[in-house]
Amino acid sequence: MKPLVPASRSWRALPCVATLLASVLVVVAMPACGSASPAPTAKPAATDAPAKAAEPTKPAEPTKPAASAPTAAPTKAAEAPAKTEFPVKGRAISYIVPFDAGGAADLVARAIAPGIEKELGTPVQIVNKPGAGSQVGVTELARSKPDGYTVGVANIPTTITTYLDSERKAIYKRDSFITVAGYAVDPDVLVVKADSPFKSAKDLIEAARTNPEKIKIASASGKLSPPHMGILLMEKAAGVKFATVLFDGGGASTTALVGGHTDAAVGSGGNYLSQVKGGQLRALAVMDKEQSPYFPDAKTMESQGYNVTMMVTMGISVPAGTPKETVDVLTSATKKAMDSAEVKSRLDSVGVAPRYLSGADFAARWAEMETTVQPLMSLAAQ
């Protein structure tokens, strides 16, 4: 150890050397051993430093649960928009009726809308958009935002014929809509004024046979609507030709008939029930296989010798792309409304028997009617 400590140093340096050797430290320069006494203290401090530095890191581990909590909260917040409340209370739902006010589709929609409104807890407003045999209103529905706040009357087969007729150039087709629910099946009825000389369907048809294209008959809706197809089926079954006048809704056709501008009319029973009960009109026939409870004096067309059956299935549809959760809410509200005594009574008052169809059942009826209607398209062109 002599090379490390010169002989000229005092014995006081020996403790310093011993301390340095005990600490296994290499002293590069030893000009003042008195200043080396803090060194042993600094070294242990340096030795303890890793332990003290690790202490903050270990407590940091509990921060993992704390970190996971904030992570979970944003996840729930991110999911919230997907479950947007529908409908927002107080935000009105527009219910498009593609016919004028006073017709069967309008009367039925107005009968059921209050029930749906009650179930949803938000306003349901009827908006009449007549024109082109329902095409104007149906087009507006197809173009509407698919958020559930615009719904529309689906009148089957009317909606079907508007897009099957290539001349109409409809912007929509079957997959442009989602069926929400069906709520009524309504057969067409043949009516005349109460003082008309025609007492039966046969009387009217024979007059048309004698006077081809002279007997004016009103279709409560436009081209290829159910009333128009009912007239076409009468012409085909009896081999006659009427002078058919097309209207955009039951209200207008009823006014024309009552005013003496047409000799007869075909349309949904709801169009004419109040006038028949009031003695202004007389029902000659029902285009169904069963006699209508609302028109007990009118026999079916089949019972009078003519194979003519034509009826409307009414329901609600929404634009394609409407979220399933929203459609389900609308379907449920319609079903509950249909079950209420109030809605049943209102439908009964307009001459339409309630008949609920789920969205899937209504879709199946739509497909079935499309197959039925296709062969009639060529008759309209004749």
C-alpha positions in Angstrom: 0.0 0.0 0.0 3.0 2.3 0.0 2.5 3.5 -3.5 -0.9 4.8 -2.5 0.3 6.7 0.7 3.6 8.6 0.7 5.7 8.3 3.9 5.7 12.1 4.3 2.0 12.0 5.2 0.9 12.1 8.8 -0.7 9.2 10.5 -4.0 11.0 10.3 -4.2 9.9 6.6 -4.3 6.2 7.6 -8.0 6.2 8.6 -8.8 7.8 5.3 -7.0 5.1 3.5 -8.7 2.4 5.5 -12.0 3.9 4.8 -11.3 4.1 1.1 -10.1 0.5 1.0 -13.1 -0.7 2.9 -15.3 0.9 0.4 -13.3 -0.7 -2.4 -12.9 2.7 -4.1 -10.1 3.8 -6.2 -8.9 7.2 -5.3 -7.3 8.9 -8.3 -5.9 11.9 -6.5 -5.4 12.3 -2.7 -4.3 15.8 -2.2 -6.6 16.3 0.8 -7.8 13.3 2.6 -10.1 15.5 4.8 -12.3 16.1 1.9 -12.7 12.4 1.2 -14.7 11.8 4.4 -18.0 12.9 2.6 -17.2 10.6 -0.3 -18.2 7.4 1.6 -21.5 9.1 2.4 -22.0 10.1 -1.2 -21.3 6.6 -2.4 -23.9 4.9 -0.2 -26.3 7.6 -1.4 -25.5 6.7 -4.9 -26.0 3.0 -4.0 -29.4 3.8 -2.5 -30.4 5.8 -5.5 -31.7 2.9 -7.5 -33.9 1.7 -4.7 -35.3 5.2 -4.2 -35.8 5.7 -7.9 -37.6 2.4 -8.1 -40.0 3.5 -5.3 -41.8 6.0 -7.6 -42.0 3.4 -10.4 -43.6 0.7 -8.3 -46.3 3.0 -6.9 -46.8 4.0 -10.5 -48.2 0.4 -11.1 -51.4 1.3 -9.2 -51.9 3.9 -11.8 -52.8 1.1 -14.2 -56.3 0.7 -12.7 -56.6 4.5 -12.7 -55.6 4.6 -16.3 -58.0 1.8 -17.3 -60.9 3.7 -15.7 -60.5 6.7 -18.0 -60.1 4.3 -20.9 -63.5 2.6 -20.1 -65.3 5.9 -19.8 -64.5 7.1 -23.3 -65.5 3.7 -24.7 -69.0 4.1 -23.2 -69.2 7.6 -24.4 -68.2 6.5 -27.9 -71.0 3.9 -27.9 -73.6 6.4 -26.9 -74.2 7.9 -30.4 -75.0 4.5 -31.8 -77.9 4.3 -29.3 -79.3 7.7 -30.0 -82.7 8.2 -28.4 -85.5 7.8 -30.8 -87.7 9.6 -31.0 -86.4 12.7 -29.3 -89.3 13.9 -27.1 -91.1 16.8 -28.8 -89.5 16.4 -32.2 -92.3 15.8 -34.7 -92.5 12.9 -37.1 -93.9 13.7 -40.5 -96.3 11.1 -41.8 -96.6 11.5 -45.6 -99.9 10.5 -47.1 -99.4 10.5 -50.9 -103.0 11.3 -51.6 -105.3 14.2 -51.0 -107.2 14.8 -47.8 -110.5 12.9 -47.5 -109.6 9.7 -49.3 -109.4 6.3 -47.6 -105.6 6.4 -47.2 -105.8 9.8 -45.6 -108.7 8.8 -43.3 -107.0 5.6 -42.1 -103.7 7.4 -41.5 -105.5 10.1 -39.5 -107.3 7.3 -37.5 -104.0 5.6 -36.5 -101.6 8.5 -36.2 -103.0 9.6 -32.7 -102.4 6.1 -31.4 -98.8 6.0 -32.7 -98.3 9.5 -31.3 -99.4 8.4 -27.9 -97.1 5.4 -27.8 -94.1 7.4 -29.0 -94.8 10.4 -26.8 -94.0 12.9 -29.6 -96.2 14.6 -32.3 -97.0 12.6 -35.5 -98.1 15.1 -38.2 -100.1 14.1 -41.3 -98.6 15.7 -44.4 -100.7 15.2 -47.6 -98.5 15.1 -50.8 -100.9 14.0 -53.6 -100.1 13.8 -57.3 -99.3 11.3 -60.1 -101.3 8.5 -58.4 -99.2 8.7 -55.2 -95.8 9.0 -57.0 -95.2 12.6 -55.8 -95.6 11.6 -52.1 -93.7 8.3 -52.4 -90.9 10.1 -54.2 -90.6 12.5 -51.3 -90.5 9.7 -48.8 -87.7 7.9 -50.8 -85.7 11.1 -50.8 -86.1 11.7 -47.1 -83.4 11.4 -44.5 -83.5 7.8 -43.1 -83.7 8.8 -39.5 -87.3 7.7 -38.6 -88.6 11.3 -38.5 -90.3 10.9 -42.0 -92.6 7.9 -42.5 -95.1 7.3 -45.2 -98.2 5.4 -46.2 -97.4 2.4 -48.3 -100.5 1.6 -50.3 -100.1 -1.8 -51.9 -100.3 -2.4 -54.8 -100.4 1.3 -55.7 -96.7 1.9 -54.7 -95.8 -1.2 -56.7 -97.4 -0.1 -60.0 -95.8 3.3 -59.9 -92.3 1.8 -60.1 -93.3 -1.1 -62.4 -94.7 1.4 -65.0 -91.6 2.3 -67.0 -93.3 5.4 -68.4 -93.4 7.0 -64.9 -89.6 6.8 -64.5 -89.9 6.5 -60.8 -86.7 7.1 -58.9 -87.6 4.4 -56.4 -88.1 0.7 -56.4 -88.9 -2.1 -53.9 -85.6 -1.9 -52.0 -85.9 1.9 -51.6 -88.1 1.2 -48.6 -88.3 -0.7 -45.3 -91.7 -2.0 -44.3 -92.6 -0.9 -40.7 -96.0 -2.5 -40.3 -99.3 -3.1 -42.1 -102.6 -2.0 -40.5 -105.5 -2.5 -42.8 -106.7 -4.5 -45.8 -109.4 -2.6 -47.7 -111.3 -4.0 -50.7 -112.5 -1.7 -53.5 -116.2 -0.8 -53.7 -118.3 0.1 -56.8 -120.7 3.0 -56.0 -123.2 5.2 -57.8 -125.4 8.1 -56.8 -128.4 7.2 -54.7 -130.8 8.2 -57.5 -128.8 6.4 -60.2 -130.8 4.1 -62.5 -128.1 1.4 -62.0 -129.2 -0.9 -59.2 -126.5 -3.6 -59.6 -123.0 -4.1 -61.1 -124.7 -5.9 -63.9 -126.9 -2.9 -64.8 -123.8 -0.7 -65.0 -121.8 -3.2 -67.1 -124.6 -3.7 -69.5 -125.0 0.0 -70.0 -121.3 0.1 -70.8 -121.8 -2.7 -73.3 -124.5 -0.8 -75.0 -122.6 2.5 -74.9 -118.9 1.7 -75.3 -116.6 4.3 -73.6 -119.6 6.4 -72.8 -120.3 5.4 -69.2 -118.0 7.6 -67.1 -116.5 5.8 -64.1 -114.1 7.5 -61.7 -111.0 5.8 -60.3 -110.4 7.2 -56.8 -106.7 7.1 -57.5 -104.5 7.6 -60.6 -103.2 5.3 -63.3 -102.7 1.7 -62.2 -103.9 2.3 -58.7 -106.1 -0.4 -57.1 -109.3 1.4 -58.2 -108.0 1.7 -61.7 -107.0 -2.0 -61.8 -110.4 -2.9 -60.4 -112.0 -1.1 -63.4 -109.6 -2.8 -65.8 -110.6 -6.2 -64.3 -114.3 -5.4 -64.7 -113.7 -4.5 -68.3 -111.7 -7.7 -68.9 -114.2 -9.9 -67.1 -117.2 -8.5 -68.8 -115.7 -7.6 -72.2 -116.8 -3.9 -72.0 -115.1 -0.5 -72.1 -115.8 2.4 -69.7 -114.8 6.0 -70.0 -112.4 6.0 -67.1 -111.6 9.2 -65.3 -108.6 9.1 -63.0 -108.4 11.2 -59.8 -105.6 11.7 -57.3 -107.6 10.8 -54.3 -110.9 9.5 -53.0 -112.1 13.0 -51.9 -112.0 14.4 -55.4 -113.6 11.3 -57.0 -116.4 11.4 -54.5 -117.1 15.0 -55.1 -117.2 14.4 -58.9 -119.7 11.5 -58.4 -121.9 13.4 -56.0 -121.9 16.4 -58.3 -123.0 14.2 -61.2 -119.8 14.5 -63.3 -119.4 10.8 -63.4 -121.8 7.8 -63.5 -120.0 5.6 -61.1 -116.8 5.3 -59.1 -114.5 2.6 -57.8 -112.3 3.1 -54.7 -111.7 2.1 -51.2 -114.8 1.6 -49.1 -113.5 4.3 -46.7 -113.9 6.8 -49.5 -117.6 6.4 -49.6 -118.9 5.0 -46.3 -120.2 8.3 -44.9 -122.0 9.2 -48.1 -123.5 5.7 -48.4 -124.7 5.9 -44.8 -126.0 9.4 -45.4 -128.0 8.4 -48.4 -126.0 10.3 -51.1 -124.4 7.2 -52.6 -125.3 3.6 -53.1 -122.9 0.7 -53.1 -123.4 -1.8 -56.0 -120.6 -4.3 -55.3 -117.6 -5.1 -53.2 -114.5 -6.4 -55.0 -113.7 -9.1 -52.4 -114.5 -12.7 -51.9 -116.4 -11.9 -48.7 -119.2 -9.4 -48.2 -118.3 -6.3 -46.4 -119.8 -5.6 -43.0 -119.7 -1.9 -43.8 -121.8 -2.3 -47.0 -124.3 -5.1 -46.1 -126.5 -4.3 -49.1 -123.7 -4.7 -51.6 -123.0 -8.2 -53.0 -119.5 -9.3 -54.0 -118.6 -9.0 -57.7 -118.1 -12.8 -57.8 -121.6 -13.4 -56.5 -122.9 -11.2 -59.3 -121.0 -13.3 -61.9 -117.8 -11.4 -62.4 -114.4 -12.7 -61.3 -113.1 -9.3 -60.0 -111.2 -9.1 -56.7 -109.1 -6.0 -55.9 -108.1 -4.7 -52.5 -105.5 -2.4 -50.9 -103.1 -3.3 -48.1 -102.2 -0.2 -46.2 -99.2 0.2 -44.0 -96.2 2.3 -43.0 -92.8 2.3 -44.7 -89.6 4.3 -44.2 -86.6 5.1 -46.5 -84.0 2.4 -46.9 -81.1 2.9 -44.5 -83.2 3.7 -41.5 -81.6 2.1 -38.5 -83.1 -1.2 -37.4 -83.5 0.0 -33.8 -85.5 3.0 -35.1 -87.7 0.7 -37.3 -88.3 -1.6 -34.3 -89.5 1.4 -32.2 -91.9 2.4 -35.0 -93.2 -1.1 -35.5 -93.8 -1.6 -31.8 -95.6 1.7 -31.5 -97.8 0.8 -34.5 -98.7 -2.6 -33.0 -99.6 -1.1 -29.6 -101.7 1.6 -31.4 -103.5 -1.1 -33.4 -104.3 -3.0 -30.1 -106.0 0.1 -28.6 -109.8 0.3 -28.5 -109.6 4.0 -29.6 -107.8 3.2 -32.9 -110.0 0.3 -33.6 -113.1 2.5 -33.1 -111.7 5.2 -35.4 -110.9 2.7 -38.1 -114.3 1.2 -37.8 -115.8 4.7 -38.2 -114.2 5.1 -41.6 -115.2 1.6 -42.8 -111.9 -0.1 -42.5 -111.3 -3.3 -40.5 -108.0 -3.2 -38.7 -105.6 -5.9 -39.7 -102.1 -5.7 -38.3 -99.1 -7.1 -40.2 -95.5 -7.1 -38.8 -92.8 -5.6 -40.9 -91.8 -9.0 -42.2 -95.4 -10.0 -43.0 -96.0 -6.7 -44.7 -92.9 -7.3 -46.8 -94.2 -10.7 -47.8 -97.6 -9.2 -48.8 -95.7 -6.6 -50.9 -93.8 -9.4 -52.8 -97.0 -11.3 -53.3 -98.9 -8.3 -54.7 -96.0 -7.5 -57.0 -96.4 -10.9 -58.6 -100.2 -10.4 -58.9 -100.0 -6.9 -60.4 -97.4 -7.6 -63.1 -99.8 -9.1 -65.6 -102.2 -6.2 -65.3 -99.6 -3.6 -66.4 -100.3 -4.4 -70.1 -104.0 -3.8 -69.7 -103.5 -0.2 -68.8 -101.7 0.4 -72.1 -104.6 -0.8 -74.2 
